[in-house]
Amino acid sequence: SANIHIGPTPCVGMARQHTDRDEIVDLDRAYTLGTWTRQRDFEPTEIVDTDGPRIVTADGDSILDFSSQYVCTSLGYDADRVADAIAEQVRTVPYVSPGWSTEPRARLSEKLAEITPGSLQKTFYSTSGTEANEVAFKIARAYTGKHKILSRYRSYHGATAASLSASGDPRRVAQGPDIQPEVPGMVKGPDPYAYGSSLDPDQSLAYIDEMLELEGGTVAAVLVEPLVGSNGVLTPPDDYLARLQEIAHAHDALLICDEVMTGFGRTGEWFASELYGAEPDIITMAKGLTGSYQPLAATTVSAEIAAYFEDTLLNQGHTFSGHPTACAAGVAAIETYEAEGLVENARSIGEYLTTELDSLAARHPSVGERRGIGLHQGLELTKSTESREPFEERSDKVSGRTTVLDEVGAHALENEVYFYTSVNTIVVTPPLTISEAEVDEAIEALDEALAISDAAMDE
């Protein structure tokens, strides 16, 4: 088993005071299997309330959530329109199986066809990003008649068998063949990661082009996160994604964009694919689709792919596909993004955040590079500005050891600001409702915390 490093343990710096809270945590530990961890290390902090972009603990600590949990609570915690839509749907048609039609599913599918890039038209629903990607694989394979999926080494696409096999994340390696053999047909290529790679982005594209050639026409699709998320917030050059799509199509492969993290305004556009001028053949989404008020994911395909399945069996389905209550949340979430101008806010506040993070990086030598766009940002830390040696190796995501990144995150948490850390990167992805004043609050906490990494440098 592996202890997966997902950032500072939420209970760091918080004294245990209340018997009731201790009872809840003890019950949770006794009867719940914690995710991505050895169970002896599972010691969660109880959250009893939320307020705007903040979570409130049983001890009364109000914590500014500056990573949107796992880059998913994009609407913050006070989206009344979504809450009301869920309540109303539960009172009318809480559930029917996917063979029946409901207004929330129909309205949401129509809206996704409107806001997704290019000719994307029809949607299949599931409950998580990993399922959305599994559906995308099956559709791509059925449509092309080919079986391989080419993804990248610094990527994460989900925890189920095929999605984890497609991931380059250390969690795939930690799973091990004795526990979960990898699904056949998954091929991995390089990333547009100039800071810590032996290839620059142009060379990585040429490498992928050559891979597709040498695979001999057996690749059904190229799968990418437009901006990589939990593997370091890797930001490609402006023309990278469009060029990658041209390369994929030249080899009769589809382009699948995993926008589970980057969808729904996070980069200042509805989808990051638009930011980079690409029109994916298939797009997958979750997280921001409902602001995480309900578990809902979607796989949306082009009109051409949709037409193929008019006379070909779509051999895919499950009980909760198009769940009406979840779809009602999705409709209300999109209405909230529109009514409150949150995509535009992500763009404008993202510019302010970029300026503040750049200033922060200039003050702290341990910040090797700032990456990202809009409200999808990250700071990679380093022991040495010359060698770019990381404080945290990729293997530390599953090693269980406490790293300098953990210490930086824990110190910020003591000052009541939460940052998710992953693969030597501080992930800065606040809700789209965030204000300049809240950015200032987070920057102040991070400014103080980075003194820890500065002091730990080799130079």
Secondary structure as the mmCIF struct_conf table of DSSP 4:
data_model
#
loop_
_struct_conf.conf_type_id
_struct_conf.id
_struct_conf.beg_label_comp_id
_struct_conf.beg_label_asym_id
_struct_conf.beg_label_seq_id
_struct_conf.end_label_comp_id
_struct_conf.end_label_asym_id
_struct_conf.end_label_seq_id
BEND BEND1 GLY A 7 PRO A 8
TURN_TY1_P TURN_TY1_P1 PRO A 10 GLY A 13
HELX_RH_AL_P HELX_RH_AL_P1 THR A 19 TYR A 31
TURN_TY1_P TURN_TY1_P2 THR A 35 TRP A 36
BEND BEND2 THR A 37 THR A 37
HELX_RH_3T_P HELX_RH_3T_P1 GLN A 39 ASP A 41
HELX_LH_PP_P HELX_LH_PP_P1 PRO A 44 GLU A 46
STRN STRN1 ILE A 47 ASP A 51
TURN_TY1_P TURN_TY1_P3 GLY A 52 PRO A 53
STRN STRN2 ARG A 54 THR A 57
TURN_TY1_P TURN_TY1_P4 ALA A 58 ASP A 59
STRN STRN3 SER A 62 ASP A 65
TURN_TY1_P TURN_TY1_P5 PHE A 66 SER A 67
HELX_RH_AL_P HELX_RH_AL_P2 SER A 68 VAL A 71
TURN_TY1_P TURN_TY1_P6 CYS A 72 CYS A 72
TURN_TY1_P TURN_TY1_P7 SER A 74 TYR A 77
HELX_RH_AL_P HELX_RH_AL_P3 ASP A 80 THR A 92
TURN_TY1_P TURN_TY1_P8 PRO A 98 GLY A 99
BEND BEND3 TRP A 100 TRP A 100
HELX_RH_AL_P HELX_RH_AL_P4 GLU A 103 ILE A 115
BEND BEND4 THR A 116 PRO A 117
TURN_TY1_P TURN_TY1_P9 GLY A 118 SER A 119
STRN STRN4 LEU A 120 SER A 126
BEND BEND5 THR A 127 SER A 128
HELX_RH_AL_P HELX_RH_AL_P5 GLY A 129 THR A 144
BEND BEND6 GLY A 145 GLY A 145
STRN STRN5 LYS A 148 ARG A 152
BEND BEND7 TYR A 153 ARG A 154
BEND BEND8 ALA A 159 THR A 160
HELX_RH_AL_P HELX_RH_AL_P6 ALA A 161 ALA A 166
BEND BEND9 ASP A 169 ASP A 169
HELX_RH_AL_P HELX_RH_AL_P7 PRO A 170 GLN A 175
TURN_TY1_P TURN_TY1_P10 PRO A 177 ILE A 179
HELX_LH_PP_P HELX_LH_PP_P2 PRO A 181 VAL A 183
TURN_TY1_P TURN_TY1_P11 PRO A 184 GLY A 185
STRN STRN6 MET A 186 GLY A 189
BEND BEND10 PRO A 192 PRO A 192
BEND BEND11 ALA A 194 GLY A 196
BEND BEND12 SER A 198 LEU A 199
HELX_RH_AL_P HELX_RH_AL_P8 PRO A 201 LEU A 214
TURN_TY1_P TURN_TY1_P12 GLU A 215 GLY A 216
BEND BEND13 GLY A 217 GLY A 217
STRN STRN7 VAL A 219 VAL A 224
BEND BEND14 PRO A 226 LEU A 227
TURN_TY1_P TURN_TY1_P13 SER A 230 GLY A 232
TURN_TY1_P TURN_TY1_P14 ASP A 238 ASP A 239
HELX_RH_AL_P HELX_RH_AL_P9 TYR A 240 ALA A 250
TURN_TY1_P TURN_TY1_P15 HIS A 251 ASP A 252
STRN STRN8 LEU A 254 ASP A 258
TURN_TY1_P TURN_TY1_P16 VAL A 260 THR A 267
BEND BEND15 GLY A 268 PHE A 271
HELX_RH_AL_P HELX_RH_AL_P10 ALA A 272 LEU A 275
TURN_TY1_P TURN_TY1_P17 TYR A 276 GLY A 277
BEND BEND16 ASP A 281 ASP A 281
STRN STRN9 ILE A 282 MET A 285
HELX_RH_3T_P HELX_RH_3T_P2 LYS A 287 LEU A 289
TURN_TY1_P TURN_TY1_P18 THR A 290 SER A 292
BEND BEND17 TYR A 293 GLN A 294
STRN STRN10 ALA A 297 SER A 302
HELX_RH_AL_P HELX_RH_AL_P11 ALA A 303 TYR A 308
TURN_TY1_P TURN_TY1_P19 PHE A 309 GLU A 310
BEND BEND18 ASP A 311 THR A 312
TURN_TY1_P TURN_TY1_P20 THR A 319 GLY A 322
HELX_RH_AL_P HELX_RH_AL_P12 PRO A 324 ALA A 339
TURN_TY1_P TURN_TY1_P21 GLU A 340 GLY A 341
HELX_RH_AL_P HELX_RH_AL_P13 LEU A 342 ARG A 363
TURN_TY1_P TURN_TY1_P22 PRO A 365 SER A 366
STRN STRN11 VAL A 367 ILE A 373
TURN_TY1_P TURN_TY1_P23 GLY A 374 LEU A 375
STRN STRN12 HIS A 376 LEU A 381
BEND BEND19 LYS A 383 LYS A 383
TURN_TY1_P TURN_TY1_P24 THR A 385 SER A 387
BEND BEND20 PHE A 391 GLU A 392
TURN_TY1_P TURN_TY1_P25 ARG A 394 SER A 395
HELX_RH_AL_P HELX_RH_AL_P14 ASP A 396 SER A 399
HELX_RH_AL_P HELX_RH_AL_P15 VAL A 404 GLU A 414
TURN_TY1_P TURN_TY1_P26 ASN A 415 GLU A 416
STRN STRN13 VAL A 417 TYR A 418
STRN STRN14 TYR A 420 SER A 422
TURN_TY1_P TURN_TY1_P27 VAL A 423 ASN A 424
STRN STRN15 THR A 425 VAL A 428
TURN_TY1_P TURN_TY1_P28 LEU A 432 THR A 433
HELX_RH_AL_P HELX_RH_AL_P16 GLU A 436 ALA A 455
TURN_TY1_P TURN_TY1_P29 ALA A 456 ALA A 456
#
